[in-house]
């Protein structure tokens, strides 16, 4: 019997400010918390090079799972980002702005896109889904 292969199971990212789990990921982006777990110190060191245990929160929205690793503070993400195609881009952007999160709007000939960041510096590109079309890649 063939077992279907998932192309993407989850994405793991650091989150340096625990309040962002509720304030940013749940309230702004609309994810729901599924569960929390701890990676023990030995495993955290052997896999990730951390010399202490790591708390992790798994969140999910529309089949997309994120593992949020609780770390300390801000980092500079460079070009790394996660792109979400949504049906409520304006609402998400308004919620992000009202909640004090960085919002950058970019207007392109094919439509506008938004970039929002949590307090750690994780960046999300937010695109509006087009009816019947695939979103344009920039």
C-alpha distance (Angstrom), angle and dihedral (degrees) to the residues before:
residue distance angle dihedral
X1 . . .
X2 3.80 . .
X3 3.78 116.3 .
X4 3.81 112.1 -151.3
X5 3.79 114.5 -115.4
X6 3.77 117.6 -129.5
X7 3.76 110.6 -137.5
X8 3.81 92.8 -152.8
X9 3.79 123.2 17.2
X10 3.81 100.2 174.3
X11 3.79 145.2 -32.5
X12 3.82 120.1 -126.9
X13 3.80 119.0 -150.7
X14 3.80 135.3 169.1
X15 3.80 118.9 -109.6
X16 3.80 114.7 -167.1
X17 3.80 97.0 -175.6
X18 3.83 114.9 55.6
X19 3.81 92.6 -159.2
X20 3.83 87.8 66.6
X21 3.82 89.6 69.9
X22 3.80 90.3 70.7
X23 3.81 101.5 21.0
X24 3.82 99.3 45.6
X25 3.79 110.6 16.1
X26 3.82 98.3 38.2
X27 3.83 104.7 25.9
X28 3.83 99.5 35.2
X29 3.82 104.5 27.7
X30 3.82 96.7 30.4
X31 3.82 100.0 -124.3
X32 3.81 120.5 148.7
X33 3.77 124.6 -138.7
X34 3.80 111.3 -115.0
X35 3.81 102.5 179.1
X36 3.81 146.1 -41.5
X37 3.78 131.0 -124.9
X38 3.80 140.6 169.9
X39 3.80 127.3 -122.9
X40 3.82 105.4 -146.5
X41 3.82 119.8 -123.8
X42 3.82 95.7 -105.6
X43 3.81 93.0 51.5
X44 3.83 92.5 41.1
X45 3.80 89.6 54.7
X46 3.81 97.1 43.7
X47 3.83 94.4 48.8
X48 3.82 105.8 27.6
X49 3.83 105.8 15.8
X50 3.82 94.4 -116.8
X51 3.79 115.6 141.8
X52 3.81 94.0 -150.7
X53 3.78 136.8 52.7
X54 3.79 117.3 -84.1
X55 3.79 126.7 -137.2
X56 3.81 113.2 -144.0
X57 3.81 131.5 -167.8
X58 3.79 118.9 -162.4
X59 3.80 114.9 -150.4
X60 3.81 130.3 179.8
X61 3.79 140.4 -163.5
X62 3.80 125.5 174.3
X63 3.80 91.9 -19.8
X64 3.82 95.3 -48.2
X65 3.81 110.8 121.2
X66 3.80 124.5 -162.7
X67 3.79 124.3 -169.4
X68 3.80 106.5 -150.7
X69 3.82 109.7 -156.2
X70 3.80 110.1 -156.2
X71 3.82 106.3 -129.7
X72 3.79 132.3 153.7
X73 3.78 125.3 -87.8
X74 3.79 139.9 -33.1
X75 3.79 129.6 -32.7
X76 3.81 132.2 -174.1
X77 3.82 107.3 -111.3
X78 3.82 98.6 -165.1
X79 3.80 108.8 -163.8
X80 3.80 95.6 -22.4
X81 3.80 112.8 119.1
X82 3.78 143.1 140.7
X83 3.80 117.8 -122.8
X84 3.81 118.3 -145.4
X85 3.81 122.2 -168.8
X86 3.79 107.6 -151.8
X87 3.78 140.9 170.4
X88 3.83 93.9 -136.4
X89 3.83 105.9 48.7
X90 3.81 95.0 145.5
X91 3.81 92.1 51.2
X92 3.81 92.0 49.1
X93 3.82 91.4 48.3
X94 3.79 92.2 48.3
X95 3.83 91.4 49.0
X96 3.81 90.8 48.6
X97 3.80 92.6 49.8
X98 3.83 93.5 45.3
X99 3.81 89.4 49.8
X100 3.81 92.5 52.9
X101 3.81 99.0 -107.9
X102 3.81 121.7 142.5
X103 3.82 112.8 -94.8
X104 3.81 124.8 -172.0
X105 3.81 117.7 -176.8
X106 3.81 119.0 -159.6
X107 3.82 121.2 -167.1
X108 3.79 115.8 -152.8
X109 3.82 131.4 172.4
X110 3.82 89.4 -105.1
X111 3.82 92.3 50.9
X112 3.76 140.4 -74.7
X113 3.77 127.5 -59.9
X114 3.76 130.0 -169.3
X115 3.77 134.3 -145.7
X116 3.79 118.9 -156.8
X117 3.79 127.5 179.0
X118 3.78 134.3 -158.8
X119 3.82 120.1 -134.3
X120 3.81 91.7 -91.9
X121 3.82 90.5 58.3
X122 3.82 99.5 -105.9
X123 3.80 105.3 151.3
X124 3.81 127.0 -146.1
X125 3.78 125.3 -167.3
X126 3.81 109.9 -148.1
X127 3.82 118.5 -157.4
X128 3.78 128.0 177.4
X129 3.80 114.6 -122.6
X130 3.79 114.1 -116.3
X131 3.79 117.2 -136.5
X132 3.79 106.3 -103.7
X133 3.81 93.2 -12.5
X134 3.75 132.9 98.3
X135 3.79 112.9 -121.3
X136 3.78 116.2 -97.1
X137 3.82 113.8 -105.9
X138 3.81 114.4 -131.4
